[in-house]
Amino acid sequence: MHAEGSPPDASRRDCVTIDDVRAAADRLHGVAHRTPVMSSRSIDFMTGALGRFKCENLQRVGAFKFRGAYNAIASLDDAARRAGVLAYSSGNHAQAVALAASLLGAPAVIVMPENAPRVKLAATRAYLERAPKGSEVVLYDPATTVREELGARLAAERGMTVVPPYDHPAVIAGQGTAGLELCEDAGPIDLLLAPCGGGGLLSGCAVATRALCRTCRIIGVEPELADDATSSFRDGVLRTVRNPPTIADGARTPYLGRHTFALVTRHVDDMMIVSEGEIARAALLAMERLKLVVEPTGALALAGLLRLAREQPDEVAGRTVGIVISGGNLDPAAVGRLLALASGEV
């Protein structure tokens, strides 16, 4: 069920500008990977588009999240960094903060649900082994605990700075560097498709793309089972979902944030949803044609391209389309479920 919230204040200045994204790019230079932009003749033939895939599955920690986490922690003053940071996440942001904190010498506490993907939990713990003393993973039961409340309490007790997964200007600016690089490396693009969970990647990339490719149409893509952002975008009122059962675990966020809602409303042209089967087929197609391991959330934008090519071919035909592949932390145990969803067996 969707719950109503407040509309964004259209009169406010953007909390993140292209100057912020460029400053983030400077901080990330030589630390984050400048991930490749790939293409596929097979996918171009299937869709009629000229696809340009920004491969953030090849980023450090296997996802775009490293950009925002590192930029946020690097932006702290020395005292705050020594006191440490706290993050809550089901996986990719957890890994990103753990690695960024270890690189910057900051203790880190990562709050994760007990049902977090095993591969992401194991990687987070491994990164924290390199972080200063006091770093740890704290598990919680998502059925009985609100992670934001737990995180706020632990941060207050330990004097740490919270680095939220998406609704933070420095995090958004860091994520926007993926869009900045895509526009710089792929040349002018006509259409940008980006996954949407909490909106950090989408809003950051939208800010960058608006500055570099002014005529580009920008569309966010989210799961049908977690359609809070699409509903919010359509209504202009913040909507929420609770524990959506989508296979795209990175898009299970309950709502857009205060900052991301305002930025998406201002800079994004449209939102669209894709089914579980479409997400699974896109992830498998990326393996087959791009030879890339892509997690379900990372396949959202490709799933959006395939749906547009089928239902609105004029939207993509002959156009240069940027497709953000947001992550590649696929649990091998999930491949069977992808195959089942793709074939319609579940």
N, C-alpha and C positions, 0 to 999 in steps of 0.2 A: 504494500500500500504506500502511496505517496503522501507525504505530509508537507504542508505549505510552510514557507519561510518568507523572508523579506526579499523584495526585488533589489537588484544592484542600483547604486546611486550613479546615474549616468553623468552627473555633473562633476564627479571626482576625477582628478588627474590619474592617469594610469599609474599603478604602483610599480610597474616595470616598463621601461622604455628600451629602444634599440641601443641607447648608450649603456644601459645596465647590462644588456646581453653582450655587447662588445667588451665591457670591463670583465665580465665573467670569462669570455674567451681568452683574454689576456692571462687571467689567473690559471686557467686550465691548460694553457699552452705548454707543451712538453710533459704534461702529467696525464691528461686524458688522451685517448686515441682519437685521431681524426679519422673516423671510420669511413670505409669506402662507400661510394655510390655505385650500385651495380644495376645491370639491366638484363633482360631476358627476352630473346626473340620469340620464344614459345609463348610467354605470357603476353607479349605485345600482340602476337597473332590472335590469341584467344580473346583479347579485350579491345583491340583496335587502338589502344593507347601507346604512347611512348613512355613506358614506365621507368622511373628512376628511384631505386630502392636505397634508402639511407639505412645502412646496416648497423644499428645500435646493438644488435645481438653480438657484435664483435667488439663492443666497448669493454672496458675494464669492469669486472663483476658480471659481465654478460648482459648489461642493460644500460640504457640512457641514464638511469638514476645516479650513476657515479658523478655525472656532470653537476647536478644540483647539490648533491651532498657535499662534494668537495668545495664548491663555490661558497656554500653557506658557512662551512666550518672555517675556511680560509678567510672569510670576511670578519670573523670574531676577533676581538682584541686578545692580547696575550693572556691576560688574567682569565678571561672566559674560556679560552682554549685549555688552559692548564686545569681549570675546574672540571672540564669535561662536558660531554654532550649526551643527550638521550634521544632516542628515536623509537617510534613504534611502526611496525610494518609486518606484512605477511611474508616478505621475502626480498625483493630486489632493492628496496630502499634500505632494508636492514643490512644487506651486504654492502651497499654503497657507503653508508655511514660508517660501518665497521672498518672498511678499507681506508676511507678518507681520514678517519680519526687516527688510524695507525700511522698513516703517512705524515700527518701533521702533529703527531705527538700528543693527542688529546685522549684521555680516558673516555670510554663509550659504554653506555648501558643500552641494550637493544631489547625492547619489549615485543615479543612475538607470540602469536596464538599457538596453542598446542597442536593445532591441525595444519600448521604451516608446511609447505612442501619440504620433504626431508632433505632434498638436494640443496635447498636454499638455507635451511637451518644449519646444515653441516658446514656450508661455505661461510656463513656468518660467524660461526664459532671459530673456524679456522683463521679468518681475518683478525678476530679479536685476540688471538694468541700473540699477534705482533703488536698489539696496542698496549698502552701503559697500564700499570697496576690499577685494579678497580674496575676493569672492563669485564662485562658479562652479558649473557643472554638471560632475560627474565621471561618465563613462559606464563601464559594466562589462558583461562577457559573463555572463549569468545561467547559462549552461551550465557555466561553469568557476569562477565566483566566488560566494562567499557574501556577500551584501550587508552583513549585520551585522558580519562580520569585517572587511571593507574599511572600513566606516564607523567601527568602533572604532579601527582603526589610524590612519586619517586624523585622527580627532578627537584622539587622543593626540598625534600629531605636531604638530598645529596649536593645541592647547590649547582646543579647542571643546567645547561641551556638546552631547551627542546629544539630539535631540528625536525619539523614536521615533514611528512612525505610529499606534500604538494603545495599547501596553502601558505607560502612564505616567499616574499619577493626575491631573496637571493637564490632560493631553490628554483623558482620559476625562471629567473634569468639564466641560471646554469643550464636548465633543460632547453632553453631557447637557442643555445649554441648549436644544437643539432640541426635546427632549422636554418640557422645562419650558414653553417657549412654546406647544407644541402643546396641552398640558393647559390652560394659561391661556386660550388663544384659542378652543379648540374646545369648552370646557366639559367636563363629565365624559365620558370615553370608556370604552367597555366592553371594547374589544380594541385592542391596539397591535401593529402589524406593522412590524418594522424589519429592514433588510438586515444581514447579518452577514458580515464578512470576518475581521478580527482581533478583532472584538468591541468596539471602542472606542465606536462609536455605539450599538450595542445595549445594552451594559452601562450607559453613561451615561444613555441615555433610560430604561432600566429603573429606575435609582435615582430619577430625577426623577418618573417615573410612579407608582412605588410610594408616593411621598410625597404626591402631589397627587390621584391617582385610585386609592385603596387597593384597590378591588375589581376593577380592570382586569386582564384576562388579557393576558399579554405573550408574544408569539411571535417568535422570530428566524427569518429566511428566508435560506437560502444556496443556491448552485447544487448540483445533484446531482453535478456533476463535481468539486466542491471541498467535500466534506461532512465535513470534519474537525471542525467545531464541533458538528454534529448528532451525530456518532459520539461525541465527547467528552461531550456532554450526556447521551446515553443511557447510556454506560458509567460516567461519573464519573471517567474516566481520560483525560488529555490525549492526543489523537490528532493525527497529522500527515499532510499530503499534500505531494507534491513536484511543483512546476510543473504544477498542474492546468490542463487545456486549455479552461477555460470562457471564453465570450465576455465574461463579467463580470470584467474585468481587475482591478477594485478588490477582488474577493473571492478573488484567487489567493494570499492569504496562506497560509503552510504550516501554521499552528496558531494557536489562541487563546494569548494571553499569560498570564503568571502572575496578573496582576491581573484581566484580563478574564475568564479562566476562572472565578475565584472569584466574581466579581460575577454572571456569567451563571448559574452554578450556583445562586446564592442567590436571585436576583431574577427570573429568566425562567421562565415556566411551561412552555414547550415550544419545540422547534425543528422546522423543516420544510425540505424541499428542493424545488426546482423544476427542471424540465428546461431545456435550452438553447432549445428551441422555445417553452416557456412564457415564458421571459425575453424572447425576441425579440418575441413577440406582445404582451406587456405594454408594452414600450417603444414599439411602434408604436401601441398603443391610447392611450397617453398623448399621443402626437402628434395622433392623430385626434380624441379626445374632450376632452382637457384643453388641447389646443393648446400643449403643452409639449415642449421638447426634453429627452429623458431618456436618459442613457447606460444600457447594459445593467445595470450594478450598481445604478444608481438605480431600476431597474424591478423589483428583486427583491421588494419588499414588495407591489407591485401584483400581480405574478405569484402571490404567496402568497394574496392575497385571492381571485383568480380560481379558484385550485385549491380553496381551502376552499369557495367558493360552489358548485363543481361536485361535490366529494366529501363535504363535511360542511356542507351548507347551514344546519343549525341553529346552527352555530358563529357565523354572521355575520348571519343573517336578522333584520331589525329592530333590529340593534345599531349603535351609533355606533362606527365603526372608524377609528382613526388609522393612516394609512399614510405612512411616512417615505419621501419621494423624495430619495435621498441625493445625487444629482449629475446634472449635465446636460452634461458635457464629452464629447459624442458626436463622434467623428471622422466627418465626412461620408462618407469612404471606406468606413465600416463599415455604411452603410445597406443596401447590396446584400446583405451577409451576413445582416443582420437579416431582410430579406425572404425570403431563401432558407431560413433556419432556421424562420421563422414558417410557411412553406408546406410544411416537411418535405422540402425538396429536398436538404438536406445532413444 
